[in-house]
Amino acid sequence: MSELLSVALVCAGTLLAQDCSRETALDVIVAPARTPMECMLHAQTMAAAAGFPGGDQRYLKITCERRHAESAPVRTAGGHAF
């Protein structure tokens, strides 16, 4: 199991970047990653594949998170648990 998670947050353009989180995002895309570099690249690829339109109304914030052992499995848009 990977220790890192690539997280792409789609946030409203009216939301400050520091306030953009899993709780405030319009959409969250998550996938496992083995290295920090893979984490950043994978999140960008996920967002591009999802057809994120961007623009002034929404923006994308990419983060890498450490997996918490006690947390429940993460469900992705494809329905797979990680």
Secondary structure, DSSP 8 states (H G I E B T S, - for coil): --SEEEEEEEEETTS-GGG--TTT-SEEEEEEESSHHHHHHHHHHHHHHTT---SSSEEEEEEEEE--TTS---B-TTS-B-
